[in-house]
Amino acid sequence: MLFVQRFNVRQVAHAPRSVQTGSFQNHEIEIIAGYDAVNDRYPIHIRTHRAGEPWQKIDASQTWGADEYDAFEQGWKIVAEWAKTVG
């Protein structure tokens, strides 16, 4: 995975809802993916926060993974784009 070192990625939960966490410039990042049996794909949810601040959602509503690995790969791509806006 391309983003493991850049965002210090860790897998913290697995099946039926899988979670990977990471960090970037004092932001904690969570990517959550779970299997949607109706649509046979993995929706992606991304949120981030700084200590003492509320969680903020990064919009990934139009992004789905074909499998769990793909879901996280797509999620970290969205985080990489978000990271360009963090100052």
KOLBADO-688154 format. One record per residue: residue number from 1; x, y, z of N, C-alpha, C in turn; residue in one letter. Coordinates in steps of 0.1 Angstrom, whole numbers, plus 5000, padded with zeros to 4 digits. Atoms other than C-alpha are relative to their C-alpha. Layout:
# KOLBADO-688154
SITE  seq  npx  npy  npz  capx  capy  capz  cpx  cpy  cpz  type
SITE  NUM  X  Y  Z  X  Y  Z  X  Y  Z  A
...
//
This chain:
# KOLBADO-688154
SITE  seq  npx  npy  npz  capx  capy  capz  cpx  cpy  cpz  type
SITE  1  5008  4988  5000  5000  5000  5000  5009  5012  5000  M
SITE  2  4992  4989  5002  5014  5033  4989  5001  5010  5012  L
SITE  3  5002  4990  4991  5002  5053  5019  5005  4996  5015  F
SITE  4  4997  5005  4986  5014  5032  5049  5011  5008  5007  V
SITE  5  4990  4992  4994  5046  5052  5056  4996  5014  5001  Q
SITE  6  5003  4986  5000  5033  5086  5047  4990  5004  5011  R
SITE  7  5010  4997  4990  5003  5084  5071  5001  4991  5012  F
SITE  8  4999  5009  4988  5016  5058  5097  4988  4991  5002  N
SITE  9  5012  5008  5001  4988  5034  5088  5001  4988  5009  V
SITE  10  5001  5012  4992  4977  5007  5113  4986  4995  4998  R
SITE  11  5013  5007  5000  4949  4982  5110  4995  4997  5014  Q
SITE  12  5004  5001  4986  4929  4984  5142  4987  4992  5002  V
SITE  13  5012  5009  4999  4897  4964  5135  4999  4993  4987  A
SITE  14  5002  5008  5012  4888  4937  5111  4987  4992  5000  H
SITE  15  5012  5007  5003  4855  4923  5098  4990  5000  5012  A
SITE  16  5006  4996  5012  4826  4929  5096  5002  5014  4996  P
SITE  17  4996  4986  5003  4837  4965  5098  5015  5001  5003  R
SITE  18  4985  4999  4999  4874  4971  5092  5004  5015  5001  S
SITE  19  4996  4986  4998  4892  5002  5104  5015  5001  4998  V
SITE  20  4986  4997  5000  4926  5016  5095  5002  5014  5005  Q
SITE  21  4997  4987  4995  4941  5046  5113  5013  5005  4996  T
SITE  22  4987  4994  5004  4969  5070  5105  5000  5013  5006  G
SITE  23  4998  4986  4995  4982  5104  5114  5007  5008  4989  S
SITE  24  4994  4990  5009  4992  5135  5095  5000  5014  5006  F
SITE  25  4999  4987  4994  5004  5168  5109  4990  5002  5011  Q
SITE  26  5009  4999  4988  4987  5163  5143  4986  4997  4998  N
SITE  27  5014  5005  5003  4955  5149  5127  5000  4985  5001  H
SITE  28  5003  5015  5000  4943  5114  5136  4990  4998  4989  E
SITE  29  5008  5003  5011  4927  5098  5106  4995  4986  5002  I
SITE  30  5006  5014  5000  4903  5068  5105  4993  4998  4986  E
SITE  31  5008  5004  5012  4891  5050  5074  4993  4987  5004  I
SITE  32  5009  5011  4996  4862  5026  5080  4994  4994  4987  I
SITE  33  5006  5007  5012  4851  5000  5054  4993  4988  5005  A
SITE  34  5008  5012  4997  4824  4974  5057  4993  4995  4988  G
SITE  35  5006  5006  5012  4809  4950  5033  4985  5003  4999  Y
SITE  36  5014  4997  5003  4775  4960  5018  4995  4988  4991  D
SITE  37  5004  5012  5007  4759  4927  5008  4990  5003  4989  A
SITE  38  5011  4997  5010  4730  4943  4989  5007  5005  4987  V
SITE  39  4994  4995  5012  4754  4961  4965  5013  4993  4997  N
SITE  40  4988  5008  5002  4783  4936  4968  5013  5009  4998  D
SITE  41  4989  4991  5000  4809  4963  4975  5003  5006  5014  R
SITE  42  4996  4994  4987  4826  4982  5003  4999  5015  5001  Y
SITE  43  5000  4985  4999  4815  5017  5012  5011  5005  5009  P
SITE  44  4988  4994  4993  4842  5040  5027  4995  5012  5008  I
SITE  45  5002  4988  4991  4839  5064  5056  5013  5005  5005  H
SITE  46  4988  4995  4995  4867  5087  5065  4997  5012  5009  I
SITE  47  5001  4989  4990  4871  5110  5095  5013  5004  5005  R
SITE  48  4988  4995  4995  4898  5131  5110  4998  5010  5011  T
SITE  49  5001  4989  4990  4905  5153  5140  5013  5003  5006  H
SITE  50  4988  4996  4992  4931  5171  5161  4996  4998  5014  R
SITE  51  5003  5002  4986  4933  5166  5198  4992  5012  5005  A
SITE  52  5009  4989  4994  4906  5186  5216  4990  5005  4991  G
SITE  53  5010  4996  5010  4886  5191  5184  4991  4989  4997  E
SITE  54  5010  5011  5004  4855  5172  5172  5005  4993  4987  P
SITE  55  4997  5007  5013  4858  5146  5144  4994  5007  4989  W
SITE  56  5005  4995  5012  4854  5159  5109  4999  4989  4990  Q
SITE  57  5001  5010  5010  4841  5138  5081  5006  5005  4987  K
SITE  58  4995  4997  5014  4860  5137  5047  4990  4993  4991  I
SITE  59  5011  5006  5009  4834  5131  5020  5006  4989  4991  D
SITE  60  4996  5011  5009  4839  5097  5004  4987  4993  4996  A
SITE  61  5013  5006  5002  4802  5091  4998  4998  4994  4986  S
SITE  62  5001  5005  5013  4807  5084  4961  5011  4990  4997  Q
SITE  63  4989  5009  5002  4836  5061  4966  4997  4986  5006  T
SITE  64  5002  5014  4996  4833  5023  4969  5012  4991  4996  W
SITE  65  4989  5010  5004  4859  4995  4970  4994  4987  4995  G
SITE  66  5005  5013  5005  4855  4963  4951  5003  4989  5010  A
SITE  67  4998  5009  4989  4870  4945  4981  5006  5008  5011  D
SITE  68  4995  4992  4988  4884  4955  5015  5013  5007  4997  E
SITE  69  4988  4994  5003  4919  4961  5002  4998  5012  4991  Y
SITE  70  5003  4989  5010  4906  4983  4973  4993  5012  5008  D
SITE  71  5007  4989  4992  4883  5002  4998  5011  5008  5007  A
SITE  72  4990  4992  4993  4913  5012  5019  5009  5007  4991  F
SITE  73  4992  4993  5010  4934  5020  4989  4993  5013  4995  E
SITE  74  5007  4989  5005  4907  5043  4976  4999  5011  5011  Q
SITE  75  5001  4991  4988  4903  5058  5011  5012  5008  5002  G
SITE  76  4987  4993  4998  4940  5066  5014  5003  5010  4989  W
SITE  77  4999  4990  5011  4939  5083  4980  4992  5012  5003  K
SITE  78  5008  4988  4996  4912  5106  4992  5007  5007  5011  I
SITE  79  4992  4993  4989  4932  5113  5024  5012  5007  4994  V
SITE  80  4989  4993  5006  4962  5121  5002  4996  5013  4994  A
SITE  81  5005  4988  5005  4942  5147  4984  4996  5010  5011  E
SITE  82  5004  4991  4988  4928  5161  5017  5013  5006  5006  W
SITE  83  4987  4996  4994  4964  5163  5030  5006  5012  4993  A
SITE  84  4994  4989  5007  4973  5187  5003  4993  5014  5004  K
SITE  85  5007  4988  4996  4948  5212  5018  5002  5004  5014  T
SITE  86  4997  4998  4986  4960  5209  5054  5013  5009  5001  V
SITE  87  4989  4990  5000  4982  5239  5062  5007  5000  5013  G
//
